[in-house]
Amino acid sequence: MAFLELKEVRKSFAQNVVVQHFDLAIERGEFVSFLGPSGCGKTTTLRMVAGFELPSSGSITIEGKDITHLRPNQRNVGMVFQSYALFPNMTVAQNVAFGLKVAKWQAADIGPRVDEMLNIIKLPHLAERYPYQLSGGQQQRVALARAIAVKPQVLLLDEPLSALDAKIRVSLREEIRSLQRKLGITTIYVTHDQEEALSMSDRVVVMNEGRVDQVGVPFDIYNHPTTRFVANFVGTLSVLNGKVVDAGTVDIAGQRVSVGRGLGSAAAGADCAIALRPEVATLEGFGGQGATMNTADLATRNRLTGAIEDVAFLGSVVRIKVRIGTDLLSLDTFNNPGVTPPERGTAAVVTFSPADVLVLGK
């Protein structure tokens, strides 16, 4: 039996169904992210685990105990909100101590626990400050310390970094992940940021319109999407439309492309779409790309001819867009100061392996 289980959970507000057929089993100590666009039901699902919303049907259990209809204060769950939700009239130390008092900890134990939490988040020197005297990153650290001070069975984080600037977000997400591993707390993290979900999680749950589209480790979510939505939502993807030639070949703008998998029993002449990640394609003759491939590898690669549509300098990476028929194919190459990027309008040949082609399904 899994540590935390959601079985056939459904939530509706009047006639509006926001979560449906939600099944998930989370192991003890696992870090799981709910990833999806705004309105897909991820925060509502988190709030049902916290007890702030009751499921319309289905069940939620922790260590085999049914908590579906328990009030929030009857569940041993800690939650960190996007808006920090610190008490403005309390100091940092008092904010961290608040949950301990509500949980009826002994007065003699509260002080040492608060000191321990402030040391963990590296803010012991700010114990007597008020929230308005802290930066956004510091406030979120305090909110995290308050949530874990009561030793929750499950830690819930609802887009906790979205209000912070990019550099602070990267730093704090590393701290959150490190702390979660150290304490071994089972954690659910809600985000619409792909990079956060992929870099922090043991597993990612990709949600779409209230349903789970795919659950898997970050490597599989990115490299082996099982639905068109996941393929398009996670990472950058170029979609090329064409027609099936046979079980292993697709026609793209009058050019043949071999695919490694995915066509199944599709009939010849049927419309289809293939997709490529920008890092799997190379621009023939540009910057030495493909120079390390052996002759056999080069011979089996697909080749599509098109024209350079755009070149974007992104620092360490140069993103090149090539027009193939009516579609655009993006490819990434590392910046080389000694190589001038190609010019717009010039002819280009893009190569890629059949194994890297994604055939998009539903």
Buried (B, 14 or more C-beta within 10 A) or exposed (E): EBBBBBBEBBBBEEEEBBBBEBEBBBEEBBBBBBBBEEEBBBBBBBBBBBBBBEBBEBBBBBBEEEBBEBEEEEBBBBBBBBEBBBEEEBBBBBBBBBBBEEBEBEEEEBEEBBBEBBEBBEBBEBBEBBBEEBEBBBBBBBBBBBBBBBEBBBBBBBBBBBBBEEEBBBEBBEBBBEBBEEBEBBBBBBBBBBEBBBBBBBBBBBBBBBBBBBBBBBEBBBBBBBBBBBBBBBBEBBBBBBEBBEEBBBBBBEBBBBBEEBBEEBEEEEEBBBBBBBBBBBBBEBBEBBEEBEEEEEEEBBEBBBEBBEEEEEEEEBBBBBBBBEBBBBBBBEEEEEBEBBEEEEEBBBBBBBEBBBBBEE
